[in-house]
Amino acid sequence: MVARSAELRQSKPSPPSRFDRALGANTDMSAPAAGPLPAPAGPKINSAVVASAVVTWAIAAPMVALRFYTRSKIVQTLGAEDWLLAAALVSAPVPLHVCLGPAAPS
């Protein structure tokens, strides 16, 4: 048992795995890498996020309009939930603007 533990202490650390090499991971782990993080290698997702948000909003807006029409003309009562729904629809682009920034994606 003692001989085996001595062998383990003297053995070299294992080489980095293929996954670590592909990601350029710091296998030393003694100190964090300094400097800014590199940009991701893949395409930017800003345009996909904006497109998804626009399509979703374009589907939601007529539905909210139909709800307002139905509640005001047919049922003849507009409740607080209707006005909150309208406020949510109007404020929906705000998180997108905050997360992605004010500039349009290129």
NORMOSUL-V178125 format. One line per field, one symbol per residue. ss: DSSP state (h for helix, s for strand, l for the rest). phi: phi as a letter, one per 30 degrees, with the letter a starting at -180 (. if undefined). burial: I if it has 9 or more other C-alpha atoms within 8 Angstrom, else O. Layout:
ss: ???
phi: ???
burial: ???
//
This chain:
ss: lhhhhhhhhhlllllllhhhhhhllllllllllllllllllllllhhhhhhhhhhhhhhhhhhhhhhhhhhhhhlllllhhhhhhhhhhhhhhhhhhhhhllllll
phi: .ddddddddddddddddddddddiddddidbddcjdddddddddceddddddddddddddedddddddddddccdibccddddddddddddedddddddcjddddc
burial: OOOOOOOOOOOOOOOOOOOIIOOOOOOOOOOOOOOOOOOOOOOOOOIOOIOOIOOOIOOIIOOIOOIIIIIIOOOOOIOOOIIOIIOOIOOIOOOIIOOOOOOOOO
//
